[in-house]
Amino acid sequence: TPEEIERLTVDEDLSDVERAVYLLSAGQDIQGTSVIANLPFLMRQNPTETLRRVLPKVREALHAAGVEMQLTAAVSFLTILQEESVSIHTYAHSFLQVILLYLEHRDAGVSSAWLETLLAVIDVLPKETLRHEILNPLVSKAQLSQTVQSRLISCKILGKLTNKFDAHTIKREILPLVKSLCQDVEYEVRSCMCRQLENIAQGIGAELTKSVVLPELIELSRDEGSSVRLAAFETLVNLLDIFDTDDRNQTILPVVKSFCEKSFKADESILISLSFHLGKLCHGLYGIFTPDQHLRFLEFYKKLCTLGLQQENGHNDNQIPPQVLEQEKKYASVRKNCAYNLPAMIVFVDPKNFHLELYSTFFCLCHDPEVPVRYTIAICFYEVSKLLNSGVYLIHKELITLLQDESLEVLDALIDHLPEILELMSTGGDSSIQENKLSSLPDLIPALTAAEQRAAASLKWRTHEKLLQKYACLPHVISSDQIYYRFLQRMFTIMMTNNVLPVQKAASRTLCIFLRYNRKQEQRHEVIQKLIEQLGQGKSYWNRLRFLDTCEFIIEIFSKSFFCKYFFLPMIELSHDPVANVRMKLCCLLPKVKSTLKIPGDKHLLQQLEMCVRKLLCQEKDKDVLAIVKRTVLELDRMEMSLDAFQKKFYEKDLLDQEKEREELLLLEMEQLEKEKQQNDGRSSSDKVFEKKRRDIKTPTQSLPKSVPISVPGPASSNPSTSKEIKKSKLIRSQSFNNQAFHAKYGNLEKCTSKTTTGYTPLSGLTKNSVLSLTDDSFRTRSTNSTPASFSPNPPLPSASRGTVNTADPKNSGNKDAQPRKATLKPRKSNP
């Protein structure tokens, strides 16, 4: 109504402080709540006026405020404290009394919010203020004549105050109050005070804890209230490190044994707490257990791991009474806590005894019918693998089981540490072993592919994205051929058909890593050709955008020469793309493209880049693209070109790029040496057959004396053997790189763009001349006969060789839907 509008209208000329005062005085409750929520902002802008004019109005409003305004005020007061808008002295003078006033609010939520604010204030208040404003009034607040709420608040404040005073003050003023509250008539107060004894023990030291706190804990552990006994047990477990061996053996161990024995007869909530603390308990008492006690606690743990499973009858949930369902949920929580404590129990029994003592329990937890249990064991799987070390092969099957789990939550928990798990399993727990032991696990690859397909079919794209990112570790654990035939094509499919951009980018980056470590040049050429033709020259602009993403990953992961050789020209040609978004993305990437060029070897490519930018400036009609082009031109002009020779300012980046190029060359050298080895092995086997037949013909039937040698005429074998030794040493070095470089460099892939690198030692024996000769030979295009069958009709890869001008028809390059261009892959010519 007009009257309401007039009443709610505020003058726009009022300042923030004046508006706040007006709304708190004459506004509605919701407006007052808004002002209080905005109080930290006012304190930052004008603390003096806010304290003088606004805070008194806030105090008045809180007297009759509802729950929402009270909760908002508690949060705002805490925020002001954390932001340090005013000094501690000013804060205590202005805000502390308001906080103390509403501690015992009738609403439990409001009281809890104000208590949280007060406990944060206690951390920063000086001792004198704490003594006069909090500790002295606490003596009366903790008396039996006060309400239960008041005594509960006193318990929590005492736990916080202990760390603020010296031992003498604590012993004289605080500990008497603690003892009184530990013997309170209400079990809630005793339980609350018991849980604060941990903080008090840490504040008073070991001696006072042993003489004052421990007797109270022992007495509370025999309390009639189950919640009090549970609090005493948990506090004892958390304080085990403070007590010496005698206290543990004579005082604590009997209490713990009694608690465990009675736990199955008590409420299930006690079992939940006991199962959660059991690992810490066994670890803390490990040194004082007798063999019999050790076995008893182990059997107790095993029993908890299967609690409730014996009652599974396969009935429909609708037929089970609600109380039974509730009990089964609590049993599932117990088993979940047991899964959480499994690493601690492996340490308890010694990893060498895992197969005998805990494997069956581990098996049951991995196959538990409840998802939270399997989820927890999946989280712990990496810790278990590290503890087993050389015995990690024992849990191969369980890894497959969890990878194939029907719940994506379990898969999501497992893949967080999947690279580390696969690395441990591939080396058998010994990183110095170069032999891959995953060959004994034939179900791994089907399980990995099935897990990816299951994630792709779900709506949980973040799990799918994470899984694809973790697959980047596969070159370190399975062979290049296995990746090529089982995973690489799948990455292409995801890039071209998936509708989620982060998933597509994750697939693109993983594919680039697969390409980086592929050991067959023919397969590498096929992948590059598919990237250029199906993405870079694809009919869908979405695919062409993904090609630019892939080029960005190529720049990050590969050497500069690799990018310039295969991807520079196809990427630049997208400047003629008919879709503005593609041209816009290309313009944003041009500084990264320029950073891959080295002068003078890449002078012709720099000319192509400059020509591309000039055309965009002159011919671009889209205003958004043109704005980005102009901004990019300024950035390109500010960039300094790197030279073929090392420069001090680019030294670290050049070293990193040289390392990448060296590894790419070694991969090519490995392929060549392995082919020669296979040919030599085949030739030697045929020579042996021929030699055997020749001997059968020429050698007489009667046996010759062993002392008479049979000489076969032929050329001297000294030179061939020397040549074989050289090739053998090269092959050994290459194989060593294959086993070690993946592990060493996989972790560095994430850091390819970082400004700093670790120290680098060039490969001994690989001189500059040998690098240059390998460059010319290894990047040569294969003949038409060696082209893969699926790509035989297609033209060779486009190439941008350093030192060779390779031009392309602008008209043809501008037509994205036309047939692929027939550019040739020329041999790279390195500068001497």
PyMOL commands that set and color helices and strands:
alter all, ss='L'
color gray80, all
select helices_A, chain A and resi 2-8+16-26+29-37+39-45+47-63+67-83+88-101+108-122+127-141+148-164+167-182+187-220+226-238+245-263+268-284+286-288+291-305+309-311+317-319+322-340+342-349+351-357+359-366+371-403+408-427+437-440+444-457+461-477+480-497+501-516+521-536+541-557+560-566+568-576+580-594+603-619+623-638+651-698+718-746+749-751+768-778+784-786+789-791+810-814
alter helices_A, ss='H'
color red, helices_A
select strands_A, chain A and resi 598-599+642-643
alter strands_A, ss='S'
color yellow, strands_A
deselect
rebuild
show_as cartoon
